[in-house]
């Protein structure tokens, strides 16, 4: 039975995980670790640490790592060393450095390591993937994906310039902050073999990170030698918040809308899009499903849907994209540690 839970970081996502943890474990001793002194007790928490070693001494059975990405591995490695099961918010880190070591520690300690790419738990995305695997539109020819939201509008009650997304030293930038797309594209279409990328700051926002990313991703060829290509546009600049993925096949197109939870099909020779699935999710739904899966993996000692290898794979794509943008050339994606 899980009796001790630690939440590392108390930003908006840390607060969400703290609330969900309390909902799932009303009688557990739940404490938080934050870099600032605890002047008052956070809602839903039983205690608060400002020192990592004190938090490790608490010996949590489960920990959620929800502090800024550059600090994920510091907390995670210390906790993995005592066998704490880890749910690490995305991205797993800001680079691949140190990730294989964490994965090895978790393996040796028998600790579950799950990465928080919670979009995989959306019924609409799961249905989109299943239909493609069932050849609903025949052999796939191309993929177009886009996600964007105006950064100052993410949290209107806060100064966007001070948020994690806007600051390089905190792991911000569109590529890392919106890396869900890199994860689910790999989950649905397979391993990414190479990337051609452009990272840029197109707006006048007061940030020191890229606000726009254009990616051309080549996937590992299938058994027949066919190589699928995906184009992904990721940004902080568009006012019409968007999260859409369209797969183009020999027998039509299939489109997933991550905001409405709708999957639509356009048949070859048809005249319009037809709805084939619709599930409008609530904000907590995928996080709660993520938690329940995490706990099931701990209880049944099985590998999570999104493990350390998946988090590492995203960071390898990120690394290749950065190098491609700097060089202006297509860059192969490293597969070390996977």
Residue pairs with C-beta under 8 A, 6 or more apart in sequence:
2 25
2 28
2 61
2 62
2 295
2 298
3 28
3 29
3 61
4 28
4 29
4 30
4 31
4 58
4 59
4 60
4 61
4 62
5 21
5 25
5 28
5 29
5 30
5 31
5 60
5 61
5 62
5 63
5 64
6 30
6 31
6 32
6 33
6 55
6 58
6 60
6 62
6 63
6 64
6 79
6 84
7 14
7 17
7 18
7 21
7 30
7 31
7 32
7 33
7 45
7 63
7 64
7 66
8 14
8 32
8 33
8 34
8 55
8 63
8 64
8 65
8 66
8 67
8 75
9 32
9 33
9 34
9 65
9 66
9 67
9 68
9 89
10 18
10 32
10 34
10 42
10 66
11 66
11 67
11 68
11 164
12 155
13 66
13 89
14 32
14 34
14 64
14 66
14 67
15 42
16 284
16 287
17 64
17 66
17 87
17 89
17 287
18 30
18 32
18 42
18 43
18 44
18 45
18 64
19 43
19 44
20 284
20 287
20 288
20 291
21 28
21 30
21 44
21 64
21 291
22 28
22 30
22 44
24 291
24 292
24 295
29 46
29 47
30 44
30 45
30 46
31 45
31 46
31 47
31 48
31 49
31 55
31 58
31 60
32 38
32 42
32 45
32 47
32 48
32 49
33 48
33 49
33 50
33 52
33 55
33 67
33 75
34 48
34 49
34 50
34 67
35 50
35 67
36 50
37 50
38 48
38 49
38 50
41 47
41 48
42 48
47 58
49 55
49 58
52 74
52 75
52 78
53 78
55 75
55 79
56 78
56 79
56 81
56 82
59 82
59 84
60 79
60 84
61 84
61 85
62 84
62 85
62 86
62 87
62 294
62 298
63 75
63 76
63 79
63 84
63 85
63 86
63 87
64 87
64 88
64 89
65 72
65 75
65 76
65 79
65 86
65 87
65 88
65 89
66 89
67 75
68 164
68 170
68 171
69 89
69 91
69 92
69 93
69 94
69 164
69 170
69 171
69 176
70 93
70 94
70 169
70 170
70 171
72 88
72 89
72 92
72 93
73 93
73 98
73 99
73 102
76 86
76 88
76 102
77 98
77 101
77 102
77 105
79 86
80 86
80 102
80 105
80 106
80 109
80 111
80 113
81 105
81 109
82 109
83 109
83 110
83 111
84 111
85 111
85 112
85 113
85 294
85 298
86 106
86 111
86 112
86 113
86 114
87 114
87 116
87 290
87 291
87 294
88 113
88 114
88 115
88 116
88 311
89 115
89 116
90 115
90 116
90 117
90 179
90 180
90 183
90 311
90 314
91 115
91 171
91 176
91 179
91 311
91 314
91 315
91 318
92 99
92 115
92 308
92 311
92 312
92 314
92 315
93 99
93 311
93 315
94 171
94 176
94 315
95 315
95 318
95 319
96 312
96 315
96 316
96 319
96 334
96 336
96 337
99 308
99 311
99 312
99 315
99 337
100 312
100 336
100 337
102 113
102 308
103 113
103 308
103 309
103 312
103 337
105 111
106 112
106 113
106 308
110 301
112 294
112 297
112 298
112 304
113 304
113 307
113 308
114 290
114 293
114 294
114 297
114 304
114 305
114 306
114 307
115 306
115 307
115 308
115 310
115 311
116 290
116 306
117 179
117 180
117 183
117 184
117 306
117 310
117 311
117 314
118 286
118 287
118 289
118 290
119 125
119 180
119 183
119 184
119 258
119 286
120 126
120 183
120 184
120 187
120 305
120 306
121 285
121 286
121 289
121 290
121 293
121 305
122 258
122 261
122 279
122 281
122 285
122 286
123 261
123 277
123 279
123 281
124 256
124 257
124 258
124 261
124 262
124 263
124 277
124 278
124 279
124 281
125 184
125 256
125 258
127 263
127 276
127 277
127 279
128 188
128 245
128 247
128 254
128 256
128 263
128 277
129 187
129 188
131 137
131 254
131 263
131 265
131 276
131 277
132 140
132 188
132 247
132 254
135 249
136 249
136 251
136 252
136 254
136 265
136 276
137 247
137 248
137 249
137 250
137 251
137 252
137 253
137 254
137 265
138 249
138 250
138 251
138 252
139 226
139 249
139 250
140 189
140 228
140 247
140 248
140 249
141 228
141 248
141 249
141 250
142 228
142 229
142 230
142 231
142 247
142 248
143 185
143 189
143 228
143 229
143 230
143 231
143 245
143 246
143 247
143 248
144 230
144 231
144 245
144 246
144 248
145 181
145 185
145 230
145 231
145 232
145 233
145 244
145 245
145 246
146 232
146 233
146 234
146 242
146 243
146 244
147 178
147 180
147 181
147 232
147 233
147 234
147 235
147 242
147 243
147 244
147 258
148 233
148 234
148 235
148 236
148 237
148 238
148 240
148 241
148 242
149 236
149 238
149 241
149 242
150 236
150 237
150 238
150 239
150 241
151 160
151 163
151 165
151 166
151 205
151 207
151 211
151 236
151 237
152 160
152 205
153 239
153 241
154 160
154 163
154 165
155 163
160 166
160 205
160 207
161 205
161 206
161 207
163 172
164 170
164 171
164 172
164 177
165 172
165 173
165 177
165 207
165 209
165 236
166 172
166 205
166 206
166 207
166 208
166 209
167 207
167 208
167 209
168 208
168 209
172 207
172 209
173 199
173 209
173 210
174 199
174 209
174 210
174 211
174 212
174 213
174 234
174 235
174 236
175 199
175 210
175 213
175 234
175 318
175 321
175 322
176 318
177 236
178 213
178 234
179 314
179 318
181 232
181 234
181 245
182 192
182 232
182 314
182 317
182 318
183 306
183 310
183 313
183 314
184 245
185 192
185 217
185 230
185 232
185 245
186 192
186 310
186 313
186 314
186 317
187 310
189 219
189 228
189 230
190 219
190 220
190 222
190 228
191 219
191 220
191 313
191 333
191 335
192 217
192 218
192 219
192 220
192 313
192 317
192 320
192 333
193 218
193 219
193 220
193 221
193 227
193 332
193 333
194 217
194 218
194 320
194 330
194 331
194 332
194 333
195 215
195 216
195 217
195 218
195 317
195 320
195 321
195 324
195 330
195 331
195 333
196 215
196 216
196 324
196 329
196 330
196 331
197 213
197 214
197 215
197 216
197 320
197 321
197 322
197 324
197 325
197 331
198 212
198 213
198 214
198 325
199 210
199 212
199 213
199 321
199 322
199 325
200 210
200 211
200 212
200 213
200 325
201 207
201 209
201 210
201 211
201 212
202 211
202 212
202 235
202 237
203 211
203 212
203 236
203 237
205 211
205 236
205 237
207 236
211 235
211 236
211 237
212 233
212 234
212 235
212 236
212 237
213 232
213 233
213 234
213 235
213 321
214 231
214 232
214 233
214 234
215 230
215 231
215 232
215 233
215 234
215 321
216 229
216 230
216 231
216 330
217 229
217 230
217 231
217 232
217 317
218 227
218 228
218 229
218 330
219 227
219 228
219 229
219 230
220 227
221 227
222 228
241 259
242 259
243 257
243 258
243 259
244 255
244 256
244 257
244 258
245 255
245 256
245 258
246 253
246 254
246 255
246 256
247 253
247 254
247 255
250 268
251 267
251 268
252 265
252 266
252 267
252 268
252 270
253 265
253 266
254 263
254 264
254 265
254 266
254 276
255 263
255 264
255 265
255 266
255 273
256 262
256 263
257 263
257 264
260 278
260 280
261 278
261 279
261 280
261 281
262 275
262 277
262 278
263 275
263 276
263 277
263 278
264 273
264 274
264 275
264 276
265 273
265 274
265 276
266 272
266 273
266 274
267 274
293 304
293 305
294 304
296 302
297 303
297 304
309 337
309 338
312 337
312 338
313 338
316 333
316 334
316 335
316 336
316 338
317 333
319 334
320 331
320 332
320 333
320 334
321 331
323 331
324 330
324 331
